[in-house]
């Protein structure tokens, strides 16, 4: 695993960026959904 750390870091940056985009999209959806039903919160 130690050998792949250098390449993993490059991939992780791409992954993190894509994950952050997905998170922002899902958060926006959640905000819209939770506004309608505030009682349904984890």
mmCIF file of the N, C-alpha and C atoms, coordinates in Angstrom:
data_MODEL
# 
_entry.id   MODEL 
# 
loop_
_atom_site.group_PDB 
_atom_site.id 
_atom_site.type_symbol 
_atom_site.label_atom_id 
_atom_site.label_alt_id 
_atom_site.label_comp_id 
_atom_site.label_asym_id 
_atom_site.label_entity_id 
_atom_site.label_seq_id 
_atom_site.pdbx_PDB_ins_code 
_atom_site.Cartn_x 
_atom_site.Cartn_y 
_atom_site.Cartn_z 
_atom_site.occupancy 
_atom_site.B_iso_or_equiv 
_atom_site.pdbx_formal_charge 
_atom_site.auth_seq_id 
_atom_site.auth_comp_id 
_atom_site.auth_asym_id 
_atom_site.auth_atom_id 
_atom_site.pdbx_PDB_model_num 
ATOM 1   N N  . UNK A 1 1  ? 0.819   -1.209 0.000  1.00 0.00 ? 1  UNK A N  1 
ATOM 2   C CA . UNK A 1 1  ? 0.000   0.000  0.000  1.00 0.00 ? 1  UNK A CA 1 
ATOM 3   C C  . UNK A 1 1  ? 0.855   1.263  0.000  1.00 0.00 ? 1  UNK A C  1 
ATOM 4   N N  . UNK A 1 2  ? 1.995   1.193  0.647  1.00 0.00 ? 2  UNK A N  1 
ATOM 5   C CA . UNK A 1 2  ? 2.870   2.365  0.741  1.00 0.00 ? 2  UNK A CA 1 
ATOM 6   C C  . UNK A 1 2  ? 3.367   2.784  -0.641 1.00 0.00 ? 2  UNK A C  1 
ATOM 7   N N  . UNK A 1 3  ? 3.536   1.798  -1.523 1.00 0.00 ? 3  UNK A N  1 
ATOM 8   C CA . UNK A 1 3  ? 4.055   2.108  -2.865 1.00 0.00 ? 3  UNK A CA 1 
ATOM 9   C C  . UNK A 1 3  ? 3.041   2.902  -3.687 1.00 0.00 ? 3  UNK A C  1 
ATOM 10  N N  . UNK A 1 4  ? 1.769   2.673  -3.451 1.00 0.00 ? 4  UNK A N  1 
ATOM 11  C CA . UNK A 1 4  ? 0.742   3.339  -4.261 1.00 0.00 ? 4  UNK A CA 1 
ATOM 12  C C  . UNK A 1 4  ? 0.293   4.680  -3.678 1.00 0.00 ? 4  UNK A C  1 
ATOM 13  N N  . UNK A 1 5  ? 0.900   5.090  -2.587 1.00 0.00 ? 5  UNK A N  1 
ATOM 14  C CA . UNK A 1 5  ? 0.481   6.342  -1.936 1.00 0.00 ? 5  UNK A CA 1 
ATOM 15  C C  . UNK A 1 5  ? 0.612   7.533  -2.882 1.00 0.00 ? 5  UNK A C  1 
ATOM 16  N N  . UNK A 1 6  ? 1.729   7.624  -3.591 1.00 0.00 ? 6  UNK A N  1 
ATOM 17  C CA . UNK A 1 6  ? 1.953   8.780  -4.486 1.00 0.00 ? 6  UNK A CA 1 
ATOM 18  C C  . UNK A 1 6  ? 0.866   8.859  -5.556 1.00 0.00 ? 6  UNK A C  1 
ATOM 19  N N  . UNK A 1 7  ? 0.577   7.736  -6.203 1.00 0.00 ? 7  UNK A N  1 
ATOM 20  C CA . UNK A 1 7  ? -0.456  7.747  -7.244 1.00 0.00 ? 7  UNK A CA 1 
ATOM 21  C C  . UNK A 1 7  ? -1.840  7.910  -6.620 1.00 0.00 ? 7  UNK A C  1 
ATOM 22  N N  . UNK A 1 8  ? -2.021  7.341  -5.455 1.00 0.00 ? 8  UNK A N  1 
ATOM 23  C CA . UNK A 1 8  ? -3.322  7.437  -4.782 1.00 0.00 ? 8  UNK A CA 1 
ATOM 24  C C  . UNK A 1 8  ? -3.644  8.893  -4.454 1.00 0.00 ? 8  UNK A C  1 
ATOM 25  N N  . UNK A 1 9  ? -2.635  9.648  -4.058 1.00 0.00 ? 9  UNK A N  1 
ATOM 26  C CA . UNK A 1 9  ? -2.870  11.059 -3.709 1.00 0.00 ? 9  UNK A CA 1 
ATOM 27  C C  . UNK A 1 9  ? -3.416  11.816 -4.917 1.00 0.00 ? 9  UNK A C  1 
ATOM 28  N N  . UNK A 1 10 ? -2.865  11.562 -6.091 1.00 0.00 ? 10 UNK A N  1 
ATOM 29  C CA . UNK A 1 10 ? -3.359  12.242 -7.300 1.00 0.00 ? 10 UNK A CA 1 
ATOM 30  C C  . UNK A 1 10 ? -4.808  11.842 -7.552 1.00 0.00 ? 10 UNK A C  1 
ATOM 31  N N  . UNK A 1 11 ? -5.078  10.541 -7.457 1.00 0.00 ? 11 UNK A N  1 
ATOM 32  C CA . UNK A 1 11 ? -6.445  10.058 -7.681 1.00 0.00 ? 11 UNK A CA 1 
ATOM 33  C C  . UNK A 1 11 ? -7.386  10.593 -6.603 1.00 0.00 ? 11 UNK A C  1 
ATOM 34  N N  . UNK A 1 12 ? -6.878  10.656 -5.375 1.00 0.00 ? 12 UNK A N  1 
ATOM 35  C CA . UNK A 1 12 ? -7.705  11.137 -4.263 1.00 0.00 ? 12 UNK A CA 1 
ATOM 36  C C  . UNK A 1 12 ? -8.156  12.572 -4.511 1.00 0.00 ? 12 UNK A C  1 
ATOM 37  N N  . UNK A 1 13 ? -7.267  13.379 -5.046 1.00 0.00 ? 13 UNK A N  1 
ATOM 38  C CA . UNK A 1 13 ? -7.643  14.786 -5.300 1.00 0.00 ? 13 UNK A CA 1 
ATOM 39  C C  . UNK A 1 13 ? -8.802  14.839 -6.282 1.00 0.00 ? 13 UNK A C  1 
ATOM 40  N N  . UNK A 1 14 ? -8.701  14.012 -7.331 1.00 0.00 ? 14 UNK A N  1 
ATOM 41  C CA . UNK A 1 14 ? -9.801  13.972 -8.313 1.00 0.00 ? 14 UNK A CA 1 
ATOM 42  C C  . UNK A 1 14 ? -11.063 13.460 -7.636 1.00 0.00 ? 14 UNK A C  1 
ATOM 43  N N  . UNK A 1 15 ? -10.903 12.385 -6.863 1.00 0.00 ? 15 UNK A N  1 
ATOM 44  C CA . UNK A 1 15 ? -12.046 11.780 -6.168 1.00 0.00 ? 15 UNK A CA 1 
ATOM 45  C C  . UNK A 1 15 ? -12.683 12.783 -5.217 1.00 0.00 ? 15 UNK A C  1 
ATOM 46  N N  . UNK A 1 16 ? -11.848 13.460 -4.466 1.00 0.00 ? 16 UNK A N  1 
ATOM 47  C CA . UNK A 1 16 ? -12.358 14.434 -3.490 1.00 0.00 ? 16 UNK A CA 1 
ATOM 48  C C  . UNK A 1 16 ? -13.154 15.524 -4.199 1.00 0.00 ? 16 UNK A C  1 
ATOM 49  N N  . UNK A 1 17 ? -12.629 16.005 -5.302 1.00 0.00 ? 17 UNK A N  1 
ATOM 50  C CA . UNK A 1 17 ? -13.325 17.077 -6.037 1.00 0.00 ? 17 UNK A CA 1 
ATOM 51  C C  . UNK A 1 17 ? -14.683 16.582 -6.523 1.00 0.00 ? 17 UNK A C  1 
ATOM 52  N N  . UNK A 1 18 ? -14.708 15.375 -7.093 1.00 0.00 ? 18 UNK A N  1 
ATOM 53  C CA . UNK A 1 18 ? -15.975 14.837 -7.599 1.00 0.00 ? 18 UNK A CA 1 
ATOM 54  C C  . UNK A 1 18 ? -16.931 14.563 -6.443 1.00 0.00 ? 18 UNK A C  1 
ATOM 55  N N  . UNK A 1 19 ? -16.379 14.054 -5.344 1.00 0.00 ? 19 UNK A N  1 
ATOM 56  C CA . UNK A 1 19 ? -17.221 13.761 -4.170 1.00 0.00 ? 19 UNK A CA 1 
ATOM 57  C C  . UNK A 1 19 ? -17.802 15.057 -3.616 1.00 0.00 ? 19 UNK A C  1 
ATOM 58  N N  . UNK A 1 20 ? -16.991 16.101 -3.583 1.00 0.00 ? 20 UNK A N  1 
ATOM 59  C CA . UNK A 1 20 ? -17.475 17.390 -3.065 1.00 0.00 ? 20 UNK A CA 1 
ATOM 60  C C  . UNK A 1 20 ? -18.604 17.922 -3.943 1.00 0.00 ? 20 UNK A C  1 
ATOM 61  N N  . UNK A 1 21 ? -18.455 17.737 -5.258 1.00 0.00 ? 21 UNK A N  1 
ATOM 62  C CA . UNK A 1 21 ? -19.517 18.191 -6.170 1.00 0.00 ? 21 UNK A CA 1 
ATOM 63  C C  . UNK A 1 21 ? -20.801 17.420 -5.881 1.00 0.00 ? 21 UNK A C  1 
ATOM 64  N N  . UNK A 1 22 ? -20.642 16.093 -5.712 1.00 0.00 ? 22 UNK A N  1 
ATOM 65  C CA . UNK A 1 22 ? -21.815 15.254 -5.425 1.00 0.00 ? 22 UNK A CA 1 
ATOM 66  C C  . UNK A 1 22 ? -22.442 15.673 -4.102 1.00 0.00 ? 22 UNK A C  1 
ATOM 67  N N  . UNK A 1 23 ? -21.586 15.944 -3.117 1.00 0.00 ? 23 UNK A N  1 
ATOM 68  C CA . UNK A 1 23 ? -22.084 16.347 -1.797 1.00 0.00 ? 23 UNK A CA 1 
ATOM 69  C C  . UNK A 1 23 ? -22.881 17.644 -1.910 1.00 0.00 ? 23 UNK A C  1 
ATOM 70  N N  . UNK A 1 24 ? -22.356 18.584 -2.654 1.00 0.00 ? 24 UNK A N  1 
ATOM 71  C CA . UNK A 1 24 ? -23.051 19.873 -2.805 1.00 0.00 ? 24 UNK A CA 1 
ATOM 72  C C  . UNK A 1 24 ? -24.418 19.664 -3.446 1.00 0.00 ? 24 UNK A C  1 
ATOM 73  N N  . UNK A 1 25 ? -24.455 18.794 -4.471 1.00 0.00 ? 25 UNK A N  1 
ATOM 74  C CA . UNK A 1 25 ? -25.727 18.527 -5.155 1.00 0.00 ? 25 UNK A CA 1 
ATOM 75  C C  . UNK A 1 25 ? -26.711 17.852 -4.209 1.00 0.00 ? 25 UNK A C  1 
ATOM 76  N N  . UNK A 1 26 ? -26.221 16.846 -3.481 1.00 0.00 ? 26 UNK A N  1 
ATOM 77  C CA . UNK A 1 26 ? -27.108 16.114 -2.566 1.00 0.00 ? 26 UNK A CA 1 
ATOM 78  C C  . UNK A 1 26 ? -27.554 17.024 -1.426 1.00 0.00 ? 26 UNK A C  1 
ATOM 79  N N  . UNK A 1 27 ? -26.673 17.882 -0.965 1.00 0.00 ? 27 UNK A N  1 
ATOM 80  C CA . UNK A 1 27 ? -27.028 18.803 0.128  1.00 0.00 ? 27 UNK A CA 1 
ATOM 81  C C  . UNK A 1 27 ? -28.120 19.759 -0.336 1.00 0.00 ? 27 UNK A C  1 
ATOM 82  N N  . UNK A 1 28 ? -28.002 20.233 -1.557 1.00 0.00 ? 28 UNK A N  1 
ATOM 83  C CA . UNK A 1 28 ? -29.022 21.140 -2.094 1.00 0.00 ? 28 UNK A CA 1 
ATOM 84  C C  . UNK A 1 28 ? -30.362 20.410 -2.157 1.00 0.00 ? 28 UNK A C  1 
ATOM 85  N N  . UNK A 1 29 ? -30.321 19.141 -2.587 1.00 0.00 ? 29 UNK A N  1 
ATOM 86  C CA . UNK A 1 29 ? -31.554 18.348 -2.659 1.00 0.00 ? 29 UNK A CA 1 
ATOM 87  C C  . UNK A 1 29 ? -32.127 18.149 -1.265 1.00 0.00 ? 29 UNK A C  1 
ATOM 88  N N  . UNK A 1 30 ? -31.237 17.826 -0.324 1.00 0.00 ? 30 UNK A N  1 
ATOM 89  C CA . UNK A 1 30 ? -31.674 17.588 1.057  1.00 0.00 ? 30 UNK A CA 1 
ATOM 90  C C  . UNK A 1 30 ? -32.286 18.854 1.644  1.00 0.00 ? 30 UNK A C  1 
ATOM 91  N N  . UNK A 1 31 ? -31.667 19.982 1.389  1.00 0.00 ? 31 UNK A N  1 
ATOM 92  C CA . UNK A 1 31 ? -32.181 21.251 1.930  1.00 0.00 ? 31 UNK A CA 1 
ATOM 93  C C  . UNK A 1 31 ? -33.602 21.488 1.419  1.00 0.00 ? 31 UNK A C  1 
ATOM 94  N N  . UNK A 1 32 ? -33.806 21.253 0.125  1.00 0.00 ? 32 UNK A N  1 
ATOM 95  C CA . UNK A 1 32 ? -35.139 21.448 -0.451 1.00 0.00 ? 32 UNK A CA 1 
ATOM 96  C C  . UNK A 1 32 ? -36.126 20.468 0.173  1.00 0.00 ? 32 UNK A C  1 
ATOM 97  N N  . UNK A 1 33 ? -35.662 19.229 0.372  1.00 0.00 ? 33 UNK A N  1 
ATOM 98  C CA . UNK A 1 33 ? -36.542 18.189 0.921  1.00 0.00 ? 33 UNK A CA 1 
ATOM 99  C C  . UNK A 1 33 ? -36.861 18.449 2.392  1.00 0.00 ? 33 UNK A C  1 
ATOM 100 N N  . UNK A 1 34 ? -35.847 18.864 3.150  1.00 0.00 ? 34 UNK A N  1 
ATOM 101 C CA . UNK A 1 34 ? -36.046 19.068 4.591  1.00 0.00 ? 34 UNK A CA 1 
ATOM 102 C C  . UNK A 1 34 ? -36.901 20.311 4.857  1.00 0.00 ? 34 UNK A C  1 
ATOM 103 N N  . UNK A 1 35 ? -36.884 21.260 3.945  1.00 0.00 ? 35 UNK A N  1 
ATOM 104 C CA . UNK A 1 35 ? -37.688 22.474 4.149  1.00 0.00 ? 35 UNK A CA 1 
ATOM 105 C C  . UNK A 1 35 ? -39.172 22.103 4.192  1.00 0.00 ? 35 UNK A C  1 
ATOM 106 N N  . UNK A 1 36 ? -39.556 21.142 3.355  1.00 0.00 ? 36 UNK A N  1 
ATOM 107 C CA . UNK A 1 36 ? -40.960 20.718 3.304  1.00 0.00 ? 36 UNK A CA 1 
ATOM 108 C C  . UNK A 1 36 ? -41.342 19.919 4.536  1.00 0.00 ? 36 UNK A C  1 
ATOM 109 N N  . UNK A 1 37 ? -40.437 19.055 5.000  1.00 0.00 ? 37 UNK A N  1 
ATOM 110 C CA . UNK A 1 37 ? -40.749 18.214 6.168  1.00 0.00 ? 37 UNK A CA 1 
ATOM 111 C C  . UNK A 1 37 ? -39.645 18.340 7.211  1.00 0.00 ? 37 UNK A C  1 
ATOM 112 N N  . UNK A 1 38 ? -39.839 19.257 8.142  1.00 0.00 ? 38 UNK A N  1 
ATOM 113 C CA . UNK A 1 38 ? -38.800 19.469 9.164  1.00 0.00 ? 38 UNK A CA 1 
ATOM 114 C C  . UNK A 1 38 ? -38.837 18.356 10.207 1.00 0.00 ? 38 UNK A C  1 
ATOM 115 N N  . UNK A 1 39 ? -39.994 17.720 10.388 1.00 0.00 ? 39 UNK A N  1 
ATOM 116 C CA . UNK A 1 39 ? -40.131 16.681 11.406 1.00 0.00 ? 39 UNK A CA 1 
ATOM 117 C C  . UNK A 1 39 ? -39.324 15.441 11.062 1.00 0.00 ? 39 UNK A C  1 
ATOM 118 N N  . UNK A 1 40 ? -39.104 15.194 9.769  1.00 0.00 ? 40 UNK A N  1 
ATOM 119 C CA . UNK A 1 40 ? -38.363 13.988 9.375  1.00 0.00 ? 40 UNK A CA 1 
ATOM 120 C C  . UNK A 1 40 ? -36.866 14.260 9.334  1.00 0.00 ? 40 UNK A C  1 
ATOM 121 N N  . UNK A 1 41 ? -36.243 14.318 10.508 1.00 0.00 ? 41 UNK A N  1 
ATOM 122 C CA . UNK A 1 41 ? -34.785 14.508 10.555 1.00 0.00 ? 41 UNK A CA 1 
ATOM 123 C C  . UNK A 1 41 ? -34.164 13.371 11.343 1.00 0.00 ? 41 UNK A C  1 
ATOM 124 N N  . UNK A 1 42 ? -32.996 12.910 10.907 1.00 0.00 ? 42 UNK A N  1 
ATOM 125 C CA . UNK A 1 42 ? -32.359 11.759 11.578 1.00 0.00 ? 42 UNK A CA 1 
ATOM 126 C C  . UNK A 1 42 ? -32.071 12.079 13.030 1.00 0.00 ? 42 UNK A C  1 
# 
